[in-house]
Amino acid sequence: DGFLIAFLNPKVALFFLALFSQFVSADMAMAARVQVAATAVVIDGGWYSLVALLLARGPVLAALRRHHGKVERTTAGVLVVVALAVWF
């Protein structure tokens, strides 16, 4: 589910277009273009895999379940602060 959400999210595609468009030129070889795209896929896929592996089992998962309410409140507080910073 997480892979499909990230893969089909147009914001992710726009982010990578904006980020990597400065490194790709019209006269670039196809191999170099593929390498730039593969770099994005490996970095993004690696990050999601690492987070899933670290948070999906063992003591971290038990701690997250035990402190579910605190995690939710902390996340909500951070998002409110970010929203206020953007607003002002």
C-alpha positions in Angstrom: 0.0 0.0 0.0 2.8 2.4 1.0 4.6 1.8 -2.3 1.6 2.5 -4.4 0.8 5.7 -2.4 4.3 7.0 -3.0 4.5 5.8 -6.6 1.2 7.2 -7.7 1.5 10.5 -5.8 1.9 13.3 -8.3 3.6 15.5 -5.7 6.5 13.0 -5.5 6.9 13.0 -9.3 6.8 16.9 -9.3 9.4 17.0 -6.5 11.8 14.7 -8.4 11.2 16.6 -11.6 12.1 19.9 -9.9 15.1 18.4 -8.2 16.6 16.5 -11.1 15.7 18.8 -13.9 18.8 20.9 -13.2 21.0 17.9 -13.8 19.5 16.7 -17.1 20.1 18.5 -20.3 18.8 17.9 -23.9 22.1 16.8 -25.2 22.7 14.2 -22.4 23.2 10.6 -23.3 20.4 8.2 -22.6 22.5 6.2 -20.2 23.2 9.3 -18.1 19.4 10.1 -18.0 18.6 6.5 -16.9 21.3 6.8 -14.3 19.8 10.0 -12.9 16.3 8.4 -12.8 17.7 5.2 -11.2 19.4 7.3 -8.5 16.1 8.8 -7.5 14.4 5.4 -7.5 17.2 3.8 -5.4 17.3 6.6 -2.9 13.6 6.9 -2.5 13.0 3.1 -2.4 15.9 2.6 -0.1 14.6 5.2 2.4 11.1 3.7 2.4 12.5 0.2 2.8 14.8 1.3 5.7 12.0 3.0 7.5 9.7 0.0 7.1 12.4 -2.4 8.3 13.3 -0.4 11.3 9.8 0.5 12.4 7.8 -2.6 11.5 9.2 -5.0 14.1 11.0 -5.5 17.3 11.3 -3.0 20.2 10.6 0.1 18.1 7.2 -1.2 17.0 6.4 -2.2 20.6 7.4 1.3 21.9 5.3 3.0 19.1 2.3 0.9 20.0 2.8 1.5 23.7 3.1 5.3 23.3 0.6 5.6 20.4 -1.3 8.5 22.0 1.8 10.5 22.7 3.1 10.0 19.2 -0.2 11.2 17.7 -0.3 14.3 20.0 3.3 15.1 19.2 2.8 14.8 15.5 -0.3 16.9 15.7 1.6 19.6 17.6 4.4 19.6 15.1 2.0 20.0 12.2 0.2 22.8 13.9 3.5 24.6 14.5 4.4 24.1 10.8 1.0 25.3 9.7 1.3 28.5 11.8 4.8 29.1 10.5 3.5 28.9 6.9 0.5 31.0 7.7 2.5 33.8 9.3 
